[in-house]
Amino acid sequence: MMMALKLFENVILLLKMNKYTVCKICEGEIKLINKKYNLIQCSNCEFIFCSTIFSQDQFIAVYDELYNKENAIYRNHAVVEYAMLLENKKIKVGYHRSRLLKKHVLNGKCESVLEIGSGIGLIGSYIRNENKQIKYLGIEIDKESYQKSQFLKLNTINDDFTVIDTIEESFDVIMLWEVIEHLQDLRLFLELANKKLNSNGKILLSTPNYNKIYNYPEREEDAIFQDKPPVHLNFFTKENIASIFELNHFVKCKATVKKFPYLDIKNKKFYIDFLKSIFNHYHGSTIYLEATKE
Protein backbone atom coordinates (compact mmCIF):
# COMPACT_ATOMS: atom_id res chain seq x y z
CA MET A 1 0.00 0.00 0.00
CA MET A 2 2.73 2.48 1.00
CA MET A 3 4.75 1.69 -2.13
CA ALA A 4 1.77 2.42 -4.37
CA LEU A 5 0.96 5.66 -2.54
CA LYS A 6 4.59 6.79 -2.88
CA LEU A 7 4.45 6.07 -6.61
CA PHE A 8 1.37 8.26 -6.99
CA GLU A 9 3.03 11.08 -5.03
CA ASN A 10 6.14 10.87 -7.24
CA VAL A 11 4.04 10.89 -10.41
CA ILE A 12 2.27 14.03 -9.31
CA LEU A 13 5.52 15.76 -8.25
CA LEU A 14 7.39 14.94 -11.45
CA LEU A 15 4.52 15.72 -13.79
CA LYS A 16 4.61 18.90 -15.80
CA MET A 17 1.31 20.27 -14.59
CA ASN A 18 -0.89 20.37 -17.67
CA LYS A 19 -4.45 21.12 -16.57
CA TYR A 20 -7.99 21.41 -17.88
CA THR A 21 -9.34 24.96 -17.82
CA VAL A 22 -12.94 24.14 -18.82
CA CYS A 23 -15.17 21.09 -18.41
CA LYS A 24 -13.83 18.23 -20.52
CA ILE A 25 -17.38 17.10 -21.34
CA CYS A 26 -19.38 20.26 -22.08
CA GLU A 27 -16.72 23.02 -21.89
CA GLY A 28 -18.65 24.70 -19.08
CA GLU A 29 -17.08 26.76 -16.31
CA ILE A 30 -15.30 24.82 -13.60
CA LYS A 31 -14.57 25.41 -9.94
CA LEU A 32 -12.10 23.76 -7.57
CA ILE A 33 -13.86 21.57 -4.99
CA ASN A 34 -10.95 19.48 -3.69
CA LYS A 35 -7.50 21.06 -3.32
CA LYS A 36 -5.67 17.93 -2.21
CA TYR A 37 -6.49 15.95 -5.36
CA ASN A 38 -7.09 18.82 -7.82
CA LEU A 39 -10.74 17.92 -8.32
CA ILE A 40 -12.93 20.38 -10.18
CA GLN A 41 -16.66 20.46 -10.86
CA CYS A 42 -18.52 21.82 -13.87
CA SER A 43 -21.21 24.40 -13.09
CA ASN A 44 -23.24 23.19 -16.09
CA CYS A 45 -23.26 19.35 -16.13
CA GLU A 46 -21.92 18.97 -12.54
CA PHE A 47 -19.24 16.53 -13.69
CA ILE A 48 -16.39 16.12 -11.18
CA PHE A 49 -12.91 15.27 -12.47
CA CYS A 50 -9.21 15.72 -11.83
CA SER A 51 -7.87 18.88 -13.46
CA THR A 52 -4.40 17.37 -14.03
CA ILE A 53 -3.68 15.82 -17.43
CA PHE A 54 -1.54 12.68 -17.17
CA SER A 55 0.43 10.84 -19.86
CA GLN A 56 -0.23 7.31 -21.13
CA ASP A 57 3.15 6.12 -19.81
CA GLN A 58 2.20 7.30 -16.34
CA PHE A 59 -1.06 5.33 -16.46
CA ILE A 60 0.72 2.13 -17.53
CA ALA A 61 3.27 2.50 -14.71
CA VAL A 62 0.52 3.07 -12.15
CA TYR A 63 -1.51 0.01 -13.20
CA ASP A 64 1.59 -2.15 -13.19
CA GLU A 65 2.16 -1.11 -9.57
CA LEU A 66 -1.47 -1.74 -8.65
CA TYR A 67 -1.94 -5.18 -10.21
CA ASN A 68 1.32 -6.87 -11.12
CA LYS A 69 4.03 -6.18 -8.54
CA GLU A 70 4.54 -8.75 -5.79
CA ASN A 71 2.87 -6.63 -3.09
CA ALA A 72 0.42 -4.83 -5.38
CA ILE A 73 -2.83 -3.65 -3.77
CA TYR A 74 -5.12 -5.48 -6.20
CA ARG A 75 -2.92 -8.45 -7.08
CA ASN A 76 -4.67 -10.89 -4.75
CA HIS A 77 -8.05 -9.93 -6.20
CA ALA A 78 -6.86 -10.73 -9.73
CA VAL A 79 -5.12 -13.94 -8.59
CA VAL A 80 -8.31 -15.25 -6.94
CA GLU A 81 -10.42 -14.51 -10.01
CA TYR A 82 -7.89 -16.07 -12.37
CA ALA A 83 -7.69 -19.23 -10.25
CA MET A 84 -11.48 -19.46 -10.36
CA LEU A 85 -11.43 -19.30 -14.16
CA LEU A 86 -8.59 -21.82 -14.53
CA GLU A 87 -10.34 -24.31 -12.27
CA ASN A 88 -13.64 -23.95 -14.16
CA LYS A 89 -15.49 -23.01 -10.99
CA LYS A 90 -18.82 -21.23 -11.11
CA ILE A 91 -18.08 -17.66 -12.16
CA LYS A 92 -19.33 -15.04 -9.72
CA VAL A 93 -19.86 -11.58 -11.20
CA GLY A 94 -22.08 -10.06 -8.50
CA TYR A 95 -25.83 -9.52 -8.27
CA HIS A 96 -26.07 -6.16 -10.04
CA ARG A 97 -23.76 -7.04 -12.93
CA SER A 98 -25.46 -10.38 -13.49
CA ARG A 99 -28.85 -8.63 -13.53
CA LEU A 100 -27.72 -6.15 -16.20
CA LEU A 101 -26.03 -8.90 -18.23
CA LYS A 102 -29.18 -11.04 -18.19
CA LYS A 103 -31.34 -8.08 -19.21
CA HIS A 104 -29.20 -6.71 -22.04
CA VAL A 105 -26.66 -9.36 -23.09
CA LEU A 106 -28.05 -12.80 -22.25
CA ASN A 107 -31.54 -11.94 -23.49
CA GLY A 108 -31.52 -13.94 -26.73
CA LYS A 109 -31.34 -10.74 -28.81
CA CYS A 110 -27.79 -9.48 -28.23
CA GLU A 111 -25.29 -10.81 -30.78
CA SER A 112 -22.12 -8.82 -30.05
CA VAL A 113 -20.42 -7.29 -27.00
CA LEU A 114 -17.40 -5.03 -26.51
CA GLU A 115 -15.85 -4.75 -23.05
CA ILE A 116 -13.49 -1.89 -22.21
CA GLY A 117 -11.08 -2.82 -19.44
CA SER A 118 -11.67 -6.55 -19.81
CA GLY A 119 -8.96 -7.51 -17.31
CA ILE A 120 -8.11 -11.20 -17.06
CA GLY A 121 -11.41 -12.13 -18.70
CA LEU A 122 -13.92 -12.63 -15.87
CA ILE A 123 -16.93 -11.16 -17.68
CA GLY A 124 -15.86 -12.50 -21.06
CA SER A 125 -15.64 -16.01 -19.62
CA TYR A 126 -19.01 -15.60 -17.90
CA ILE A 127 -20.69 -14.59 -21.17
CA ARG A 128 -19.00 -17.43 -23.07
CA ASN A 129 -20.20 -19.96 -20.50
CA GLU A 130 -23.76 -18.68 -20.73
CA ASN A 131 -23.97 -18.25 -24.53
CA LYS A 132 -21.11 -19.20 -26.86
CA GLN A 133 -22.94 -17.64 -29.84
CA ILE A 134 -22.41 -14.08 -28.60
CA LYS A 135 -19.42 -12.43 -30.28
CA TYR A 136 -17.22 -11.00 -27.55
CA LEU A 137 -14.27 -8.59 -27.81
CA GLY A 138 -12.32 -7.25 -24.84
CA ILE A 139 -9.83 -4.38 -24.67
CA GLU A 140 -7.30 -4.32 -21.81
CA ILE A 141 -4.45 -1.84 -21.32
CA ASP A 142 -2.50 -3.94 -18.77
CA LYS A 143 -0.24 -6.43 -20.57
CA GLU A 144 -0.17 -9.12 -17.87
CA SER A 145 -3.97 -9.16 -17.52
CA TYR A 146 -4.29 -9.31 -21.31
CA GLN A 147 -1.90 -12.28 -21.46
CA LYS A 148 -4.02 -14.14 -18.90
CA SER A 149 -7.13 -13.53 -20.98
CA GLN A 150 -5.29 -14.92 -24.01
CA PHE A 151 -4.43 -18.07 -22.06
CA LEU A 152 -8.16 -18.42 -21.44
CA LYS A 153 -8.63 -18.17 -25.24
CA LEU A 154 -10.72 -15.02 -25.11
CA ASN A 155 -10.91 -12.57 -28.00
CA THR A 156 -9.02 -9.62 -26.50
CA ILE A 157 -6.75 -6.73 -27.54
CA ASN A 158 -3.87 -5.23 -25.52
CA ASP A 159 -4.48 -1.50 -25.95
CA ASP A 160 -6.41 1.46 -24.57
CA PHE A 161 -9.97 2.37 -25.52
CA THR A 162 -8.91 4.53 -28.50
CA VAL A 163 -8.27 1.34 -30.49
CA ILE A 164 -12.06 1.20 -30.87
CA ASP A 165 -11.71 3.56 -33.80
CA THR A 166 -9.74 0.96 -35.78
CA ILE A 167 -12.25 -1.86 -35.23
CA GLU A 168 -14.52 -2.50 -38.21
CA GLU A 169 -17.34 -4.24 -36.35
CA SER A 170 -20.12 -2.54 -34.43
CA PHE A 171 -21.70 -3.89 -31.26
CA ASP A 172 -25.05 -4.35 -29.58
CA VAL A 173 -23.59 -3.67 -26.12
CA ILE A 174 -20.48 -1.90 -24.81
CA MET A 175 -19.57 -2.59 -21.17
CA LEU A 176 -17.26 -0.93 -18.65
CA TRP A 177 -17.13 -2.42 -15.15
CA GLU A 178 -15.28 -0.07 -12.77
CA VAL A 179 -13.47 1.47 -15.74
CA ILE A 180 -15.06 4.77 -16.77
CA GLU A 181 -13.56 6.51 -13.74
CA HIS A 182 -10.09 5.80 -15.21
CA LEU A 183 -10.62 7.30 -18.69
CA GLN A 184 -8.91 10.65 -19.06
CA ASP A 185 -10.43 11.62 -22.42
CA LEU A 186 -13.98 10.75 -21.47
CA ARG A 187 -15.61 12.77 -24.24
CA LEU A 188 -13.60 10.91 -26.89
CA PHE A 189 -14.71 7.60 -25.38
CA LEU A 190 -18.36 8.67 -25.52
CA GLU A 191 -17.98 9.70 -29.17
CA LEU A 192 -16.30 6.43 -30.15
CA ALA A 193 -18.77 4.32 -28.17
CA ASN A 194 -21.71 6.00 -29.86
CA LYS A 195 -20.08 5.44 -33.25
CA LYS A 196 -19.46 1.72 -32.59
CA LEU A 197 -22.89 0.88 -31.18
CA ASN A 198 -25.57 -0.58 -33.40
CA SER A 199 -28.99 1.09 -33.58
CA ASN A 200 -30.53 1.04 -30.09
CA GLY A 201 -27.21 -0.27 -28.75
CA LYS A 202 -26.60 -0.17 -25.01
CA ILE A 203 -23.90 1.05 -22.67
CA LEU A 204 -23.67 -0.89 -19.39
CA LEU A 205 -21.31 0.18 -16.62
CA SER A 206 -20.54 0.39 -12.95
CA THR A 207 -18.48 3.05 -11.20
CA PRO A 208 -17.84 4.29 -7.63
CA ASN A 209 -20.37 6.70 -6.18
CA TYR A 210 -18.69 9.99 -5.27
CA ASN A 211 -21.51 10.81 -2.85
CA LYS A 212 -20.49 8.00 -0.51
CA ILE A 213 -18.37 10.70 1.15
CA TYR A 214 -21.59 11.67 2.96
CA ASN A 215 -21.53 8.36 4.83
CA TYR A 216 -18.60 9.82 6.77
CA PRO A 217 -19.84 13.03 8.44
CA GLU A 218 -16.60 13.34 10.44
CA ARG A 219 -14.38 12.87 7.39
CA GLU A 220 -11.17 14.82 6.92
CA GLU A 221 -11.26 17.71 4.49
CA ASP A 222 -10.94 16.53 0.84
CA ALA A 223 -11.37 12.82 1.71
CA ILE A 224 -12.96 10.99 -1.24
CA PHE A 225 -13.09 7.29 -0.18
CA GLN A 226 -12.03 5.81 -3.49
CA ASP A 227 -8.77 5.55 -5.43
CA LYS A 228 -7.07 8.89 -5.86
CA PRO A 229 -5.69 10.42 -9.09
CA PRO A 230 -3.98 9.27 -11.24
CA VAL A 231 -5.90 6.00 -10.68
CA HIS A 232 -9.41 7.50 -10.62
CA LEU A 233 -9.77 10.62 -12.73
CA ASN A 234 -13.56 10.95 -13.05
CA PHE A 235 -15.99 11.09 -10.14
CA PHE A 236 -19.68 10.38 -10.57
CA THR A 237 -22.99 10.84 -8.83
CA LYS A 238 -26.31 9.32 -9.83
CA GLU A 239 -27.31 12.72 -11.25
CA ASN A 240 -24.19 13.81 -13.12
CA ILE A 241 -23.54 10.49 -14.85
CA ALA A 242 -26.99 10.56 -16.44
CA SER A 243 -26.44 14.18 -17.57
CA ILE A 244 -23.05 13.36 -19.09
CA PHE A 245 -24.47 10.56 -21.23
CA GLU A 246 -27.53 12.59 -22.25
CA LEU A 247 -25.25 15.41 -23.41
CA ASN A 248 -23.43 12.88 -25.61
CA HIS A 249 -26.35 11.44 -27.60
CA PHE A 250 -27.60 8.71 -25.28
CA VAL A 251 -31.20 8.32 -24.12
CA LYS A 252 -33.07 6.26 -21.52
CA CYS A 253 -30.17 6.81 -19.14
CA LYS A 254 -31.07 4.90 -15.99
CA ALA A 255 -28.65 5.24 -13.09
CA THR A 256 -29.17 3.23 -9.92
CA VAL A 257 -27.11 3.12 -6.74
CA LYS A 258 -26.25 0.00 -4.76
CA LYS A 259 -28.68 0.24 -1.85
CA PHE A 260 -26.95 -1.74 0.89
CA PRO A 261 -23.36 -1.68 2.23
CA TYR A 262 -21.01 -4.59 1.58
CA LEU A 263 -21.32 -7.35 4.19
CA ASP A 264 -18.81 -6.88 7.01
CA ILE A 265 -20.18 -8.47 10.18
CA LYS A 266 -17.08 -7.61 12.24
CA ASN A 267 -17.43 -3.90 11.59
CA LYS A 268 -19.81 -1.86 13.74
CA LYS A 269 -20.24 0.69 10.96
CA PHE A 270 -21.76 -2.00 8.71
CA TYR A 271 -24.77 -2.33 11.03
CA ILE A 272 -25.21 1.45 11.29
CA ASP A 273 -25.02 1.84 7.50
CA PHE A 274 -27.39 -1.09 6.97
CA LEU A 275 -30.02 0.57 9.15
CA LYS A 276 -29.49 3.85 7.31
CA SER A 277 -29.97 2.10 3.96
CA ILE A 278 -33.35 0.71 5.05
CA PHE A 279 -34.55 4.28 5.60
CA ASN A 280 -32.79 5.61 2.43
CA HIS A 281 -30.21 7.59 4.39
CA TYR A 282 -27.21 5.65 3.10
CA HIS A 283 -25.21 6.61 0.01
CA GLY A 284 -24.38 3.35 -1.77
CA SER A 285 -20.81 2.64 -2.85
CA THR A 286 -21.49 1.88 -6.53
CA ILE A 287 -23.50 3.39 -9.39
CA TYR A 288 -24.86 1.20 -12.20
CA LEU A 289 -25.84 2.80 -15.50
CA GLU A 290 -27.69 1.54 -18.56
CA ALA A 291 -27.99 3.94 -21.50
CA THR A 292 -29.22 3.59 -25.09
CA LYS A 293 -27.74 5.07 -28.25
CA GLU A 294 -29.87 7.98 -29.45
C-alpha positions as CSV (number, residue, x, y, z in Angstrom):
1,M,0.0,0.0,0.0
2,M,2.7,2.5,1.0
3,M,4.8,1.7,-2.1
4,A,1.8,2.4,-4.4
5,L,1.0,5.7,-2.5
6,K,4.6,6.8,-2.9
7,L,4.5,6.1,-6.6
8,F,1.4,8.3,-7.0
9,E,3.0,11.1,-5.0
10,N,6.1,10.9,-7.2
11,V,4.0,10.9,-10.4
12,I,2.3,14.0,-9.3
13,L,5.5,15.8,-8.2
14,L,7.4,14.9,-11.4
15,L,4.5,15.7,-13.8
16,K,4.6,18.9,-15.8
17,M,1.3,20.3,-14.6
18,N,-0.9,20.4,-17.7
19,K,-4.4,21.1,-16.6
20,Y,-8.0,21.4,-17.9
21,T,-9.3,25.0,-17.8
22,V,-12.9,24.1,-18.8
23,C,-15.2,21.1,-18.4
24,K,-13.8,18.2,-20.5
25,I,-17.4,17.1,-21.3
26,C,-19.4,20.3,-22.1
27,E,-16.7,23.0,-21.9
28,G,-18.7,24.7,-19.1
29,E,-17.1,26.8,-16.3
30,I,-15.3,24.8,-13.6
31,K,-14.6,25.4,-9.9
32,L,-12.1,23.8,-7.6
33,I,-13.9,21.6,-5.0
34,N,-10.9,19.5,-3.7
35,K,-7.5,21.1,-3.3
36,K,-5.7,17.9,-2.2
37,Y,-6.5,15.9,-5.4
38,N,-7.1,18.8,-7.8
39,L,-10.7,17.9,-8.3
40,I,-12.9,20.4,-10.2
41,Q,-16.7,20.5,-10.9
42,C,-18.5,21.8,-13.9
43,S,-21.2,24.4,-13.1
44,N,-23.2,23.2,-16.1
45,C,-23.3,19.4,-16.1
46,E,-21.9,19.0,-12.5
47,F,-19.2,16.5,-13.7
48,I,-16.4,16.1,-11.2
49,F,-12.9,15.3,-12.5
50,C,-9.2,15.7,-11.8
51,S,-7.9,18.9,-13.5
52,T,-4.4,17.4,-14.0
53,I,-3.7,15.8,-17.4
54,F,-1.5,12.7,-17.2
55,S,0.4,10.8,-19.9
56,Q,-0.2,7.3,-21.1
57,D,3.1,6.1,-19.8
58,Q,2.2,7.3,-16.3
59,F,-1.1,5.3,-16.5
60,I,0.7,2.1,-17.5
61,A,3.3,2.5,-14.7
62,V,0.5,3.1,-12.1
63,Y,-1.5,0.0,-13.2
64,D,1.6,-2.1,-13.2
65,E,2.2,-1.1,-9.6
66,L,-1.5,-1.7,-8.7
67,Y,-1.9,-5.2,-10.2
68,N,1.3,-6.9,-11.1
69,K,4.0,-6.2,-8.5
70,E,4.5,-8.7,-5.8
71,N,2.9,-6.6,-3.1
72,A,0.4,-4.8,-5.4
73,I,-2.8,-3.6,-3.8
74,Y,-5.1,-5.5,-6.2
75,R,-2.9,-8.5,-7.1
76,N,-4.7,-10.9,-4.7
77,H,-8.1,-9.9,-6.2
78,A,-6.9,-10.7,-9.7
79,V,-5.1,-13.9,-8.6
80,V,-8.3,-15.3,-6.9
81,E,-10.4,-14.5,-10.0
82,Y,-7.9,-16.1,-12.4
83,A,-7.7,-19.2,-10.3
84,M,-11.5,-19.5,-10.4
85,L,-11.4,-19.3,-14.2
86,L,-8.6,-21.8,-14.5
87,E,-10.3,-24.3,-12.3
88,N,-13.6,-24.0,-14.2
89,K,-15.5,-23.0,-11.0
90,K,-18.8,-21.2,-11.1
91,I,-18.1,-17.7,-12.2
92,K,-19.3,-15.0,-9.7
93,V,-19.9,-11.6,-11.2
94,G,-22.1,-10.1,-8.5
95,Y,-25.8,-9.5,-8.3
96,H,-26.1,-6.2,-10.0
97,R,-23.8,-7.0,-12.9
98,S,-25.5,-10.4,-13.5
99,R,-28.9,-8.6,-13.5
100,L,-27.7,-6.2,-16.2
101,L,-26.0,-8.9,-18.2
102,K,-29.2,-11.0,-18.2
103,K,-31.3,-8.1,-19.2
104,H,-29.2,-6.7,-22.0
105,V,-26.7,-9.4,-23.1
106,L,-28.1,-12.8,-22.3
107,N,-31.5,-11.9,-23.5
108,G,-31.5,-13.9,-26.7
109,K,-31.3,-10.7,-28.8
110,C,-27.8,-9.5,-28.2
111,E,-25.3,-10.8,-30.8
112,S,-22.1,-8.8,-30.0
113,V,-20.4,-7.3,-27.0
114,L,-17.4,-5.0,-26.5
115,E,-15.9,-4.7,-23.0
116,I,-13.5,-1.9,-22.2
117,G,-11.1,-2.8,-19.4
118,S,-11.7,-6.6,-19.8
119,G,-9.0,-7.5,-17.3
120,I,-8.1,-11.2,-17.1
121,G,-11.4,-12.1,-18.7
122,L,-13.9,-12.6,-15.9
123,I,-16.9,-11.2,-17.7
124,G,-15.9,-12.5,-21.1
125,S,-15.6,-16.0,-19.6
126,Y,-19.0,-15.6,-17.9
127,I,-20.7,-14.6,-21.2
128,R,-19.0,-17.4,-23.1
129,N,-20.2,-20.0,-20.5
130,E,-23.8,-18.7,-20.7
131,N,-24.0,-18.3,-24.5
132,K,-21.1,-19.2,-26.9
133,Q,-22.9,-17.6,-29.8
134,I,-22.4,-14.1,-28.6
135,K,-19.4,-12.4,-30.3
136,Y,-17.2,-11.0,-27.5
137,L,-14.3,-8.6,-27.8
138,G,-12.3,-7.2,-24.8
139,I,-9.8,-4.4,-24.7
140,E,-7.3,-4.3,-21.8
141,I,-4.4,-1.8,-21.3
142,D,-2.5,-3.9,-18.8
143,K,-0.2,-6.4,-20.6
144,E,-0.2,-9.1,-17.9
145,S,-4.0,-9.2,-17.5
146,Y,-4.3,-9.3,-21.3
147,Q,-1.9,-12.3,-21.5
148,K,-4.0,-14.1,-18.9
149,S,-7.1,-13.5,-21.0
150,Q,-5.3,-14.9,-24.0
151,F,-4.4,-18.1,-22.1
152,L,-8.2,-18.4,-21.4
153,K,-8.6,-18.2,-25.2
154,L,-10.7,-15.0,-25.1
155,N,-10.9,-12.6,-28.0
156,T,-9.0,-9.6,-26.5
157,I,-6.7,-6.7,-27.5
158,N,-3.9,-5.2,-25.5
159,D,-4.5,-1.5,-26.0
160,D,-6.4,1.5,-24.6
161,F,-10.0,2.4,-25.5
162,T,-8.9,4.5,-28.5
163,V,-8.3,1.3,-30.5
164,I,-12.1,1.2,-30.9
165,D,-11.7,3.6,-33.8
166,T,-9.7,1.0,-35.8
167,I,-12.3,-1.9,-35.2
168,E,-14.5,-2.5,-38.2
169,E,-17.3,-4.2,-36.4
170,S,-20.1,-2.5,-34.4
171,F,-21.7,-3.9,-31.3
172,D,-25.1,-4.3,-29.6
173,V,-23.6,-3.7,-26.1
174,I,-20.5,-1.9,-24.8
175,M,-19.6,-2.6,-21.2
176,L,-17.3,-0.9,-18.6
177,W,-17.1,-2.4,-15.1
178,E,-15.3,-0.1,-12.8
179,V,-13.5,1.5,-15.7
180,I,-15.1,4.8,-16.8
181,E,-13.6,6.5,-13.7
182,H,-10.1,5.8,-15.2
183,L,-10.6,7.3,-18.7
184,Q,-8.9,10.7,-19.1
185,D,-10.4,11.6,-22.4
186,L,-14.0,10.7,-21.5
187,R,-15.6,12.8,-24.2
188,L,-13.6,10.9,-26.9
189,F,-14.7,7.6,-25.4
190,L,-18.4,8.7,-25.5
191,E,-18.0,9.7,-29.2
192,L,-16.3,6.4,-30.2
193,A,-18.8,4.3,-28.2
194,N,-21.7,6.0,-29.9
195,K,-20.1,5.4,-33.2
196,K,-19.5,1.7,-32.6
197,L,-22.9,0.9,-31.2
198,N,-25.6,-0.6,-33.4
199,S,-29.0,1.1,-33.6
200,N,-30.5,1.0,-30.1
201,G,-27.2,-0.3,-28.7
202,K,-26.6,-0.2,-25.0
203,I,-23.9,1.0,-22.7
204,L,-23.7,-0.9,-19.4
205,L,-21.3,0.2,-16.6
206,S,-20.5,0.4,-12.9
207,T,-18.5,3.0,-11.2
208,P,-17.8,4.3,-7.6
209,N,-20.4,6.7,-6.2
210,Y,-18.7,10.0,-5.3
211,N,-21.5,10.8,-2.9
212,K,-20.5,8.0,-0.5
213,I,-18.4,10.7,1.2
214,Y,-21.6,11.7,3.0
215,N,-21.5,8.4,4.8
216,Y,-18.6,9.8,6.8
217,P,-19.8,13.0,8.4
218,E,-16.6,13.3,10.4
219,R,-14.4,12.9,7.4
220,E,-11.2,14.8,6.9
221,E,-11.3,17.7,4.5
222,D,-10.9,16.5,0.8
223,A,-11.4,12.8,1.7
224,I,-13.0,11.0,-1.2
225,F,-13.1,7.3,-0.2
226,Q,-12.0,5.8,-3.5
227,D,-8.8,5.5,-5.4
228,K,-7.1,8.9,-5.9
229,P,-5.7,10.4,-9.1
230,P,-4.0,9.3,-11.2
231,V,-5.9,6.0,-10.7
232,H,-9.4,7.5,-10.6
233,L,-9.8,10.6,-12.7
234,N,-13.6,11.0,-13.1
235,F,-16.0,11.1,-10.1
236,F,-19.7,10.4,-10.6
237,T,-23.0,10.8,-8.8
238,K,-26.3,9.3,-9.8
239,E,-27.3,12.7,-11.3
240,N,-24.2,13.8,-13.1
241,I,-23.5,10.5,-14.9
242,A,-27.0,10.6,-16.4
243,S,-26.4,14.2,-17.6
244,I,-23.1,13.4,-19.1
245,F,-24.5,10.6,-21.2
246,E,-27.5,12.6,-22.2
247,L,-25.2,15.4,-23.4
248,N,-23.4,12.9,-25.6
249,H,-26.4,11.4,-27.6
250,F,-27.6,8.7,-25.3
251,V,-31.2,8.3,-24.1
252,K,-33.1,6.3,-21.5
253,C,-30.2,6.8,-19.1
254,K,-31.1,4.9,-16.0
255,A,-28.7,5.2,-13.1
256,T,-29.2,3.2,-9.9
257,V,-27.1,3.1,-6.7
258,K,-26.2,0.0,-4.8
259,K,-28.7,0.2,-1.9
260,F,-26.9,-1.7,0.9
261,P,-23.4,-1.7,2.2
262,Y,-21.0,-4.6,1.6
263,L,-21.3,-7.3,4.2
264,D,-18.8,-6.9,7.0
265,I,-20.2,-8.5,10.2
266,K,-17.1,-7.6,12.2
267,N,-17.4,-3.9,11.6
268,K,-19.8,-1.9,13.7
269,K,-20.2,0.7,11.0
270,F,-21.8,-2.0,8.7
271,Y,-24.8,-2.3,11.0
272,I,-25.2,1.4,11.3
273,D,-25.0,1.8,7.5
274,F,-27.4,-1.1,7.0
275,L,-30.0,0.6,9.1
276,K,-29.5,3.9,7.3
277,S,-30.0,2.1,4.0
278,I,-33.3,0.7,5.0
279,F,-34.5,4.3,5.6
280,N,-32.8,5.6,2.4
281,H,-30.2,7.6,4.4
282,Y,-27.2,5.7,3.1
283,H,-25.2,6.6,0.0
284,G,-24.4,3.3,-1.8
285,S,-20.8,2.6,-2.8
286,T,-21.5,1.9,-6.5
287,I,-23.5,3.4,-9.4
288,Y,-24.9,1.2,-12.2
289,L,-25.8,2.8,-15.5
290,E,-27.7,1.5,-18.6
291,A,-28.0,3.9,-21.5
292,T,-29.2,3.6,-25.1
293,K,-27.7,5.1,-28.2
294,E,-29.9,8.0,-29.4
